[in-house]
Amino acid sequence: MRLRTRRFAVAALAALAALIAGLVVAQPASAQQNPYQRGPDPTVQSVAAQRGTFATAELTVGGGHGFKGGKIYYPTDTSQGTFGAIAVVPGYTASWAAEGAWMGHWLASFGFVVIGIDTNSPNDWDDARGTQLLAALDYLTQASPVRDRVDSTRLGVMGHSMGGGGAVNAAMRRPSLQAAVPFAPASFSQNMSNVSVPTLLMGARDDGTVTHSSITSLYNSKPASTEAAYVSLTRGGHGFPTWGNSEVTRRVIPWLKIWIDNDTRYTQFMCPGLADNTGVASYSNTCGFEPGGPGGPGEPEEGSIVGAASNRCIEVPNATSGTPAQLWDCSTSRTGQAWTRTAAGELRVNGKCLDAEGSGTADGTRAILWDCHGGANQKWNVNANGTITNAQSGKCLDADSRGTANGTRIILWSCNGGTNQRWTLT
């Protein structure tokens, strides 16, 4: 009897092991293939929580980096690789400590590195706040003590009121960003007609400072190709995002997870409608929200990079490090035109990477071939508007002087909408 019982137990254990193995094999592809997924499976309750699952820490940043100073908040876990990052700026005359500090540990606990800043002047306008948001991201990814924790290809911006206008401004100027979240945006210096970054607008119907109609007009100014949503809360006034408001958290966390982490587990909370309509007067969106497309890291892609103006291909004519990229007639026989776009955001050819020479960020910096080293100057975002932007500088790949002839150098230049800055990966 004991032997029979033991044999039965062994057989049962074997069957259980096989079942578990089958379940593991049957995991969704997104869970297996997305290297940026962080944290457990989300629920309606978890995205509305005041804290996620990551323990966090903070450090103080002094002035002198293009903004007055601020705080950095980050997950202490170093076992899961790097994290996406967000720069946040408060509203007109407000300080980070008074208005935004509650966000720091909250966002970091969901798996993001956060830099919250004070502006050089509390009276800075929206465009100046946009400049300082970008300076904060550059400091965070290039010089901060936690730069090794940050994936410089997965960045976003957020702001309130005049800071919300700053977030729109930053998204317009740096299309390589993965997400923008303007709260009650006072976007006086621009609309969204030149914004390609996925943008979540939020406002409150009882806000007499930045009204529902003004945010609706801003939302409607976006290009049809730009992924966006507008959540209009029933109440909360102009200060609705300045405290631990769960009506904010339950929409912001899914947005950042979808676009910065490419995490499709969170799409269910935003598409086709909101999974939780608590406190919401209306919701507009461009669903279905498919992260990992243009502008986002995804599976490796191979092919040529063809200029819209020239109909010629970007080529590196030999495999020597330092060789400049140029335009040349497209040909499948030329190995220097056979590019691979990696999941890490690199553009590789002949076993090496396209590189912003000398980690340069100025207009005119040459695009060259160099040994791959994982630096931000070797990471590129392929955007929905056809531009290819450098993750470090945010500037566009550009056919020098609008050239179209064979041998035209490929450089970095401030994005300006020109056809010499638009490319197709084929």
Backbone hydrogen bonds in HBPLUS format (Angstrom, degrees):
<---DONOR---> <-ACCEPTOR-->    atom                        ^
c    i                          cat <-CA-CA->   ^        H-A-AA   ^      H-
h    n   atom  resd res      DA  || num        DHA   H-A  angle D-A-AA Bond
n    s   type  num  typ     dist DA aas  dist angle  dist       angle   num
A0005-THR N   A0001-MET O   2.91 MM   4  6.13 163.2  1.94 152.2 157.1     1
A0006-ARG N   A0002-ARG O   2.87 MM   4  6.07 156.1  1.93 145.2 152.2     2
A0007-ARG N   A0003-LEU O   2.86 MM   4  6.13 157.7  1.91 149.5 155.6     3
A0008-PHE N   A0004-ARG O   2.88 MM   4  6.15 156.9  1.94 149.5 156.1     4
A0009-ALA N   A0005-THR O   2.90 MM   4  6.18 156.2  1.96 148.7 155.1     5
A0010-VAL N   A0006-ARG O   2.94 MM   4  6.22 159.5  1.98 152.1 157.1     6
A0011-ALA N   A0007-ARG O   2.96 MM   4  6.18 160.7  2.00 149.1 154.2     7
A0012-ALA N   A0008-PHE O   2.88 MM   4  6.11 154.4  1.94 147.7 155.2     8
A0013-LEU N   A0009-ALA O   2.90 MM   4  6.13 158.1  1.95 149.8 155.6     9
A0014-ALA N   A0010-VAL O   2.96 MM   4  6.19 156.7  2.02 147.3 153.8    10
A0015-ALA N   A0011-ALA O   2.93 MM   4  6.20 157.1  1.99 147.0 153.1    11
A0016-LEU N   A0012-ALA O   2.88 MM   4  6.13 156.1  1.94 148.3 155.2    12
A0017-ALA N   A0013-LEU O   2.85 MM   4  6.10 158.2  1.90 150.4 156.2    13
A0018-ALA N   A0014-ALA O   2.98 MM   4  6.23 154.3  2.05 146.3 153.1    14
A0019-LEU N   A0015-ALA O   2.93 MM   4  6.21 151.9  2.01 144.8 152.8    15
A0020-ILE N   A0016-LEU O   2.89 MM   4  6.19 161.3  1.93 153.6 158.0    16
A0021-ALA N   A0017-ALA O   2.90 MM   4  6.11 160.3  1.94 147.1 152.9    17
A0022-GLY N   A0018-ALA O   2.90 MM   4  6.11 150.8  1.98 142.6 150.8    18
A0023-LEU N   A0019-LEU O   2.93 MM   4  6.26 148.6  2.03 145.9 154.6    19
A0024-VAL N   A0020-ILE O   2.93 MM   4  6.23 154.8  1.99 151.5 158.3    20
A0025-VAL N   A0021-ALA O   2.98 MM   4  6.23 161.8  2.02 150.1 154.5    21
A0026-ALA N   A0022-GLY O   2.98 MM   4  6.11 140.4  2.14 136.9 148.1    22
A0027-GLN N   A0024-VAL O   3.24 MM   3  5.50 164.5  2.26 112.6 113.2    23
A0031-ALA N   A0028-PRO O   3.09 MM   3  5.57 128.5  2.37 108.2 119.8    24
A0032-GLN N   A0029-ALA O   3.09 MM   3  5.18 122.0  2.44  97.3 112.0    25
A0033-GLN N   A0029-ALA O   2.82 MM   4  5.84 156.0  1.87 160.6 167.2    26
A0034-ASN N   A0030-SER O   3.12 MM   4  5.57 148.7  2.22 138.5 142.1    27
A0047-VAL N   A0043-THR O   3.16 MM   4  6.39 161.5  2.20 158.6 160.4    28
A0048-ALA N   A0045-GLN O   3.24 MM   3  5.37 141.4  2.40  99.6 110.4    29
A0049-ALA N   A0046-SER O   3.25 MM   3  5.18 160.9  2.29 101.3 107.0    30
A0054-PHE N   A0109-SER O   2.96 MM  55  4.41 168.0  1.97 138.7 136.1    31
A0076-THR N   A0055-ALA O   2.99 MM  21  5.88 161.4  2.02 139.8 142.8    32
A0057-ALA N   A0074-TYR O   2.98 MM  17  5.63 147.2  2.09 153.0 163.3    33
A0074-TYR N   A0057-ALA O   2.98 MM  17  5.63 157.7  2.03 155.0 160.0    34
A0059-LEU N   A0072-ILE O   2.89 MM  13  5.32 144.0  2.02 145.0 154.3    35
A0072-ILE N   A0059-LEU O   2.86 MM  13  5.32 162.5  1.89 157.6 162.4    36
A0061-VAL N   A0070-GLY O   2.84 MM   9  5.07 172.9  1.85 141.7 139.9    37
A0070-GLY N   A0061-VAL O   2.99 MM   9  5.07 158.1  2.04 139.4 138.0    38
A0068-LYS N   A0118-ASP O   3.11 MM  50  5.41 134.5  2.33 139.6 145.0    39
A0118-ASP N   A0069-GLY O   2.84 MM  49  5.61 158.9  1.89 155.6 156.0    40
A0071-LYS N   A0116-GLY O   2.93 MM  45  5.39 154.0  2.00 152.8 161.3    41
A0116-GLY N   A0071-LYS O   2.91 MM  45  5.39 154.2  1.97 157.9 164.7    42
A0073-TYR N   A0114-VAL O   2.82 MM  41  5.09 158.3  1.87 147.8 154.7    43
A0114-VAL N   A0073-TYR O   2.84 MM  41  5.09 170.3  1.85 156.3 159.7    44
A0083-PHE N   A0149-ARG O   2.78 MM  66  6.15 156.7  1.84 150.8 154.5    45
A0151-ASP N   A0083-PHE O   2.86 MM  68  5.58 160.1  1.90 143.0 143.1    46
A0113-VAL N   A0084-GLY O   2.94 MM  29  6.33 163.6  1.97 151.5 156.2    47
A0085-ALA N   A0154-ARG O   3.02 MM  69  6.58 155.0  2.08 154.5 162.3    48
A0156-GLY N   A0085-ALA O   2.87 MM  71  6.32 138.0  2.05 146.3 159.2    49
A0086-ILE N   A0113-VAL O   2.88 MM  27  6.39 148.1  1.99 156.7 166.8    50
A0115-ILE N   A0086-ILE O   2.95 MM  29  6.40 158.0  2.00 158.3 163.7    51
A0087-ALA N   A0156-GLY O   3.06 MM  69  6.51 155.2  2.13 144.5 147.4    52
A0158-MET N   A0087-ALA O   2.89 MM  71  6.23 138.6  2.06 158.8 164.8    53
A0088-VAL N   A0115-ILE O   2.92 MM  27  6.29 157.2  1.97 154.0 157.1    54
A0117-ILE N   A0088-VAL O   3.07 MM  29  6.45 161.2  2.11 168.8 172.2    55
A0089-VAL N   A0158-MET O   3.10 MM  69  6.63 144.4  2.23 139.6 148.9    56
A0160-HIS N   A0089-VAL O   3.34 MM  71  6.90 145.5  2.46 155.8 165.6    57
A0094-ALA N   A0091-GLY O   3.00 MM   3  5.34 155.2  2.06 124.3 131.0    58
A0093-THR N   A0122-PRO O   2.67 MM  29  4.22 153.3  1.73 155.1 147.4    59
A0099-GLU N   A0095-SER O   3.04 MM   4  6.09 155.4  2.11 148.8 155.5    60
A0100-GLY N   A0096-TRP O   2.84 MM   4  4.89 141.5  1.99 126.8 139.4    61
A0101-ALA N   A0096-TRP O   2.92 MM   5  5.74 133.9  2.13 163.8 155.4    62
A0103-MET N   A0100-GLY O   2.87 MM   3  5.70 154.8  1.94 127.9 134.7    63
A0104-GLY N   A0101-ALA O   3.13 MM   3  5.52 142.5  2.27 109.7 118.9    64
A0107-LEU N   A0103-MET O   2.85 MM   4  5.93 176.6  1.85 164.7 164.4    65
A0108-ALA N   A0104-GLY O   3.06 MM   4  6.22 167.0  2.08 152.0 156.2    66
A0109-SER N   A0105-HIS O   2.90 MM   4  5.88 146.1  2.02 141.4 149.2    67
A0110-PHE N   A0107-LEU O   3.08 MM   3  5.45 154.4  2.15 108.3 116.3    68
A0111-GLY N   A0108-ALA O   2.98 MM   3  5.25 162.1  2.02 112.7 115.8    69
A0124-ASP N   A0121-SER O   3.04 MM   3  5.31 163.5  2.06 119.0 118.7    70
A0129-ARG N   A0125-TRP O   3.05 MM   4  6.35 149.9  2.15 149.1 158.2    71
A0130-GLY N   A0126-ASP O   2.93 MM   4  6.23 143.3  2.07 143.3 153.5    72
A0131-THR N   A0127-ASP O   3.06 MM   4  6.37 155.1  2.12 145.3 151.0    73
A0132-GLN N   A0128-ALA O   3.05 MM   4  6.32 154.3  2.12 143.2 149.9    74
A0133-LEU N   A0129-ARG O   2.90 MM   4  6.12 145.8  2.02 143.4 152.3    75
A0134-LEU N   A0130-GLY O   3.16 MM   4  6.44 161.4  2.20 150.1 153.7    76
A0135-ALA N   A0131-THR O   2.98 MM   4  6.27 151.6  2.06 143.3 152.0    77
A0136-ALA N   A0132-GLN O   2.90 MM   4  6.03 148.5  2.00 140.2 148.4    78
A0137-LEU N   A0133-LEU O   3.04 MM   4  6.40 152.8  2.11 147.0 153.7    79
A0138-ASP N   A0134-LEU O   2.96 MM   4  6.21 157.8  2.01 148.1 154.3    80
A0139-TYR N   A0135-ALA O   2.91 MM   4  6.15 160.3  1.95 148.7 153.8    81
A0140-LEU N   A0136-ALA O   2.86 MM   4  6.02 162.7  1.89 147.4 152.9    82
A0141-THR N   A0137-LEU O   2.98 MM   4  6.10 160.5  2.01 151.1 154.8    83
A0142-GLN N   A0138-ASP O   2.95 MM   4  5.80 140.6  2.11 144.1 153.8    84
A0143-ALA N   A0139-TYR O   2.91 MM   4  5.11 159.6  1.95 136.2 141.8    85
A0144-SER N   A0139-TYR O   2.89 MM   5  5.82 134.7  2.10 163.5 158.4    86
A0147-ARG N   A0144-SER O   3.21 MM   3  5.28 162.8  2.25 115.9 114.5    87
A0149-ARG N   A0146-VAL O   2.86 MM   3  5.43 161.5  1.89 120.1 126.4    88
A0150-VAL N   A0147-ARG O   3.25 MM   3  5.36 163.5  2.28 106.1 111.1    89
A0154-ARG N   A0151-ASP O   3.04 MM   3  5.69 168.7  2.05 123.6 126.7    90
A0178-GLN N   A0155-LEU O   2.76 MM  23  5.60 166.2  1.78 167.4 172.3    91
A0157-VAL N   A0179-ALA O   3.10 MM  22  6.58 145.8  2.22 139.6 148.0    92
A0181-VAL N   A0157-VAL O   2.89 MM  24  6.36 145.0  2.01 144.2 155.6    93
A0159-GLY N   A0181-VAL O   3.25 MM  22  6.73 150.9  2.34 151.2 150.2    94
A0183-PHE N   A0159-GLY O   2.80 MM  24  6.02 179.9  1.80 170.3 170.3    95
A0163-GLY N   A0160-HIS O   2.70 MM   3  4.57 136.8  1.88 139.9 128.0    96
A0161-SER N   A0183-PHE O   2.87 MM  22  6.15 149.9  1.96 153.0 162.3    97
A0164-GLY N   A0161-SER O   2.86 MM   3  4.77 124.3  2.18  92.4 108.3    98
A0165-GLY N   A0161-SER O   2.98 MM   4  6.45 149.9  2.07 150.9 158.3    99
A0186-ALA N   A0161-SER O   2.81 MM  25  4.95 176.1  1.81 115.6 115.4   100
A0166-GLY N   A0162-MET O   2.97 MM   4  6.26 138.1  2.15 130.2 142.4   101
A0167-ALA N   A0163-GLY O   2.89 MM   4  6.25 138.9  2.06 138.1 148.4   102
A0168-VAL N   A0164-GLY O   3.11 MM   4  6.49 152.9  2.18 145.2 151.7   103
A0169-ASN N   A0165-GLY O   2.93 MM   4  6.16 158.5  1.97 145.9 152.2   104
A0170-ALA N   A0166-GLY O   2.84 MM   4  6.07 158.8  1.88 149.5 154.8   105
A0171-ALA N   A0167-ALA O   2.99 MM   4  6.15 158.1  2.04 144.9 150.8   106
A0172-MET N   A0168-VAL O   2.94 MM   4  6.17 152.9  2.02 149.2 156.6   107
A0173-ARG N   A0169-ASN O   3.03 MM   4  6.26 153.5  2.11 147.4 154.3   108
A0174-ARG N   A0170-ALA O   2.87 MM   4  5.93 138.7  2.04 146.8 157.3   109
A0177-LEU N   A0174-ARG O   3.15 MM   3  6.10 172.5  2.15 128.9 130.5   110
A0180-ALA N   A0198-PRO O   2.94 MM  18  6.31 138.8  2.11 155.4 160.1   111
A0200-LEU N   A0180-ALA O   2.92 MM  20  6.33 160.9  1.95 160.3 162.2   112
A0202-MET N   A0182-PRO O   3.24 MM  20  6.63 153.1  2.32 156.4 156.9   113
A0184-ALA N   A0202-MET O   2.72 MM  18  5.94 167.0  1.74 161.8 166.5   114
A0195-VAL N   A0192-MET O   3.12 MM   3  5.06 165.6  2.14 114.1 112.9   115
A0199-THR N   A0227-GLU O   3.08 MM  28  6.63 147.5  2.19 146.8 149.6   116
A0229-ALA N   A0199-THR O   3.06 MM  30  6.58 145.0  2.18 153.0 155.5   117
A0201-LEU N   A0229-ALA O   2.83 MM  28  6.14 168.7  1.85 160.6 158.8   118
A0231-VAL N   A0201-LEU O   2.91 MM  30  6.31 159.2  1.96 161.7 160.5   119
A0203-GLY N   A0231-VAL O   3.11 MM  28  6.59 150.2  2.21 156.9 160.6   120
A0233-LEU N   A0203-GLY O   2.76 MM  30  6.05 171.2  1.77 152.3 149.2   121
A0207-ASP N   A0204-ALA O   3.08 MM   3  5.37 155.1  2.14 119.1 118.6   122
A0205-ARG N   A0233-LEU O   2.85 MM  28  6.06 161.6  1.88 160.0 161.9   123
A0215-ILE N   A0211-THR O   3.13 MM   4  6.50 156.3  2.19 151.5 157.7   124
A0216-THR N   A0212-HIS O   2.88 MM   4  6.07 155.1  1.95 149.6 157.4   125
A0217-SER N   A0213-SER O   3.00 MM   4  6.19 155.2  2.07 141.7 147.7   126
A0218-LEU N   A0214-SER O   3.06 MM   4  6.29 152.3  2.14 139.2 146.8   127
A0219-TYR N   A0215-ILE O   2.85 MM   4  6.10 164.2  1.87 154.0 157.6   128
A0220-ASN N   A0216-THR O   2.90 MM   4  6.09 159.1  1.95 149.7 155.7   129
A0221-SER N   A0218-LEU O   3.13 MM   3  5.24 148.2  2.23 101.0 110.6   130
A0222-LYS N   A0219-TYR O   3.30 MM   3  5.86 169.5  2.31 115.9 119.0   131
A0226-THR N   A0223-PRO O   3.12 MM   3  5.48 162.8  2.15 112.6 117.9   132
A0286-THR N   A0228-ALA O   3.10 MM  58  5.77 125.3  2.41 171.9 169.9   133
A0230-TYR N   A0284-SER O   2.83 MM  54  5.09 156.8  1.89 141.7 143.9   134
A0284-SER N   A0230-TYR O   3.01 MM  54  5.09 162.3  2.04 142.2 147.9   135
A0232-SER N   A0282-SER O   3.04 MM  50  5.30 175.1  2.04 157.5 157.6   136
A0281-ALA N   A0232-SER O   2.75 MM  49  5.61 154.1  1.82 152.0 161.1   137
A0282-SER N   A0232-SER O   3.30 MM  50  5.30 156.0  2.36 139.6 143.3   138
A0234-THR N   A0279-GLY O   2.84 MM  45  5.53 164.3  1.87 138.8 142.2   139
A0242-THR N   A0239-GLY O   3.07 MM   3  5.45 168.4  2.08 127.1 127.7   140
A0245-ASN N   A0243-TRP O   2.62 MM   2  5.56 136.0  1.80 116.6 101.2   141
A0248-VAL N   A0245-ASN O   2.91 MM   3  5.44 152.7  1.99 113.3 122.1   142
A0249-THR N   A0245-ASN O   3.15 MM   4  6.56 160.5  2.19 148.1 152.9   143
A0250-ARG N   A0246-SER O   3.10 MM   4  5.94 167.8  2.11 143.3 145.8   144
A0251-ARG N   A0248-VAL O   3.12 MM   3  5.71 157.7  2.17 116.2 123.0   145
A0252-VAL N   A0248-VAL O   3.01 MM   4  6.14 164.7  2.03 160.3 165.3   146
A0253-ILE N   A0249-THR O   3.15 MM   4  5.91 169.6  2.16 147.6 150.5   147
A0255-TRP N   A0251-ARG O   3.28 MM   4  6.44 159.4  2.33 142.5 148.5   148
A0256-LEU N   A0252-VAL O   2.98 MM   4  6.22 169.3  1.99 165.6 166.9   149
A0257-LYS N   A0253-ILE O   2.95 MM   4  6.06 162.0  1.99 156.9 162.5   150
A0258-ILE N   A0254-PRO O   2.86 MM   4  5.96 160.7  1.90 152.1 156.9   151
A0259-TRP N   A0255-TRP O   3.15 MM   4  6.32 173.1  2.15 154.1 155.2   152
A0260-ILE N   A0256-LEU O   2.84 MM   4  5.42 154.3  1.91 140.7 149.5   153
A0261-ASP N   A0257-LYS O   3.23 MM   4  4.91 133.4  2.46 108.7 121.5   154
A0263-ASP N   A0257-LYS O   3.04 MM   6  5.54 169.8  2.05 141.4 138.9   155
A0266-TYR N   A0263-ASP O   3.23 MM   3  6.16 171.3  2.24 122.7 125.2   156
A0267-THR N   A0264-THR O   3.30 MM   3  5.24 157.5  2.36 100.4 106.7   157
A0269-PHE N   A0266-TYR O   3.13 MM   3  5.75 157.9  2.18 116.1 121.9   158
A0270-MET N   A0267-THR O   2.95 MM   3  5.44 158.5  2.00 118.0 124.8   159
A0271-CYS N   A0267-THR O   2.92 MM   4  5.85 150.3  2.00 167.0 176.2   160
A0275-ALA N   A0269-PHE O   3.21 MM   6  4.65 160.4  2.25 111.4 113.0   161
A0280-VAL N   A0277-ASN O   3.06 MM   3  5.41 160.6  2.10 142.0 137.1   162
A0296-GLY N   A0293-GLY O   2.95 MM   3  5.50 162.1  1.98 137.4 143.0   163
A0295-GLY N   A0382-VAL O   1.95 MM  87  4.44 104.0  1.45 150.0 156.2   164
A0301-GLU N   A0341-ARG O   2.87 MM  40  5.01 149.0  1.97 135.3 145.4   165
A0341-ARG N   A0301-GLU O   2.68 MM  40  5.01 156.1  1.74 149.0 156.8   166
A0303-GLY N   A0339-TRP O   2.89 MM  36  5.36 152.0  1.97 151.3 157.6   167
A0339-TRP N   A0303-GLY O   2.86 MM  36  5.36 138.5  2.03 153.5 152.8   168
A0426-THR N   A0304-SER O   2.87 MM 122  5.26 156.5  1.92 145.1 152.8   169
A0314-ILE N   A0305-ILE O   2.88 MM   9  5.62 151.7  1.96 156.4 165.9   170
A0306-VAL N   A0424-THR O   2.87 MM 118  5.16 169.3  1.88 150.1 149.9   171
A0424-THR N   A0306-VAL O   2.87 MM 118  5.16 148.1  1.98 140.2 150.8   172
A0307-GLY N   A0312-ARG O   2.88 MM   5  5.62 169.1  1.89 162.9 163.0   173
A0311-ASN N   A0307-GLY O   2.85 MM   4  5.04 146.2  1.97 131.4 140.0   174
A0308-ALA N   A0422-ARG O   2.93 MM 114  5.53 163.7  1.96 150.7 147.7   175
A0313-CYS N   A0328-TRP O   2.85 MM  15  5.41 150.5  1.94 163.9 156.0   176
A0328-TRP N   A0313-CYS O   2.90 MM  15  5.41 137.7  2.08 142.2 155.5   177
A0315-GLU N   A0326-GLN O   2.73 MM  11  5.37 159.4  1.78 159.7 166.4   178
A0326-GLN N   A0315-GLU O   2.89 MM  11  5.37 153.5  1.96 148.8 157.7   179
A0316-VAL N   A0336-GLY O   3.09 MM  20  4.82 152.6  2.17 118.6 126.0   180
A0323-THR N   A0320-THR O   3.11 MM   3  5.82 152.6  2.19 145.0 145.6   181
A0322-GLY N   A0369-LEU O   2.63 MM  47  5.34 176.0  1.63 158.1 158.7   182
A0369-LEU N   A0323-THR O   2.86 MM  46  5.36 146.1  1.97 143.4 154.1   183
A0325-ALA N   A0367-ALA O   2.85 MM  42  5.74 169.3  1.86 158.3 154.7   184
A0410-ILE N   A0325-ALA O   3.12 MM  85  5.47 151.3  2.20 135.9 130.7   185
A0327-LEU N   A0408-THR O   2.86 MM  81  5.25 140.3  2.02 139.3 152.2   186
A0407-GLY N   A0327-LEU O   2.82 MM  80  5.35 169.4  1.83 155.0 151.3   187
A0334-ARG N   A0331-SER O   3.19 MM   3  5.64 167.8  2.21 113.6 117.4   188
A0337-GLN N   A0334-ARG O   3.08 MM   3  5.87 159.3  2.13 124.3 126.5   189
A0338-ALA N   A0335-THR O   3.20 MM   3  5.37 168.8  2.21 111.1 114.4   190
A0340-THR N   A0348-ARG O   2.79 MM   8  5.01 147.7  1.89 141.5 150.6   191
A0348-ARG N   A0340-THR O   2.79 MM   8  5.01 170.4  1.79 149.5 149.5   192
A0342-THR N   A0346-GLU O   2.96 MM   4  5.24 150.8  2.04 138.3 147.5   193
A0345-GLY N   A0342-THR O   2.98 MM   3  5.35 163.1  2.01 112.6 117.2   194
A0380-TRP N   A0345-GLY O   2.69 MM  35  5.35 168.0  1.70 150.4 151.5   195
A0354-LEU N   A0347-LEU O   2.86 MM   7  5.57 150.3  1.95 159.3 169.1   196
A0349-VAL N   A0352-LYS O   2.88 MM   3  5.52 153.0  1.95 149.0 158.0   197
A0352-LYS N   A0349-VAL O   2.95 MM   3  5.52 169.1  1.97 123.5 127.1   198
A0353-CYS N   A0370-TRP O   2.85 MM  17  5.42 162.3  1.88 168.3 162.9   199
A0370-TRP N   A0353-CYS O   2.92 MM  17  5.42 146.7  2.03 147.6 158.3   200
A0355-ASP N   A0368-ILE O   2.76 MM  13  5.21 155.8  1.81 157.8 163.4   201
A0368-ILE N   A0355-ASP O   2.88 MM  13  5.21 167.3  1.89 153.3 155.2   202
A0356-ALA N   A0377-ASN O   3.02 MM  21  5.25 153.0  2.09 135.6 144.3   203
A0359-SER N   A0356-ALA O   2.96 MM   3  5.42 135.3  2.16 152.7 146.7   204
A0357-GLU N   A0366-ARG O   2.97 MM   9  5.57 172.2  1.97 174.9 174.5   205
A0360-GLY N   A0357-GLU O   2.96 MM   3  5.72 152.5  2.04 119.4 126.4   206
A0365-THR N   A0362-ALA O   3.14 MM   3  5.80 155.8  2.20 141.9 140.8   207
A0364-GLY N   A0412-LEU O   2.78 MM  48  5.45 166.9  1.79 166.0 163.1   208
A0412-LEU N   A0365-THR O   2.76 MM  47  5.25 144.1  1.89 148.5 160.5   209
A0367-ALA N   A0410-ILE O   3.03 MM  43  5.73 162.8  2.06 149.7 144.3   210
A0378-GLN N   A0375-GLY O   2.98 MM   3  5.50 161.2  2.01 114.9 120.3   211
A0379-LYS N   A0376-ALA O   3.21 MM   3  5.22 162.3  2.24 110.2 109.8   212
A0391-ALA N   A0379-LYS O   2.81 MM  12  5.41 174.2  1.82 148.9 147.4   213
A0381-ASN N   A0389-THR O   2.78 MM   8  5.19 161.3  1.81 152.0 158.5   214
A0389-THR N   A0381-ASN O   2.92 MM   8  5.19 152.4  2.00 147.7 150.1   215
A0383-ASN N   A0387-THR O   2.92 MM   4  5.41 165.9  1.94 163.7 167.1   216
A0386-GLY N   A0383-ASN O   3.00 MM   3  5.56 160.7  2.03 122.2 124.0   217
A0423-TRP N   A0386-GLY O   2.71 MM  37  5.26 163.0  1.74 140.8 143.8   218
A0397-LEU N   A0388-ILE O   2.84 MM   9  5.64 149.2  1.93 162.4 172.6   219
A0390-ASN N   A0395-LYS O   2.91 MM   5  5.63 156.5  1.97 156.2 160.4   220
A0394-GLY N   A0390-ASN O   2.69 MM   4  5.02 146.6  1.80 142.5 152.4   221
A0396-CYS N   A0413-TRP O   2.88 MM  17  5.40 143.7  2.02 160.0 153.4   222
A0413-TRP N   A0396-CYS O   2.97 MM  17  5.40 143.6  2.11 142.5 153.9   223
A0398-ASP N   A0411-ILE O   2.83 MM  13  5.26 150.2  1.91 156.7 160.4   224
A0411-ILE N   A0398-ASP O   2.92 MM  13  5.26 166.8  1.93 153.6 156.5   225
A0399-ALA N   A0420-ASN O   3.07 MM  21  5.31 154.7  2.13 137.9 145.9   226
A0402-ARG N   A0399-ALA O   3.03 MM   3  5.49 130.3  2.28 150.4 145.1   227
A0400-ASP N   A0409-ARG O   2.95 MM   9  5.57 168.2  1.96 166.6 169.0   228
A0403-GLY N   A0400-ASP O   2.91 MM   3  5.71 157.0  1.96 122.6 129.0   229
A0408-THR N   A0405-ALA O   3.16 MM   3  5.80 156.4  2.22 140.4 139.5   230
A0421-GLN N   A0418-GLY O   3.00 MM   3  5.49 158.8  2.04 114.2 118.7   231
A0422-ARG N   A0419-THR O   3.25 MM   3  5.16 164.8  2.27 106.1 106.3   232
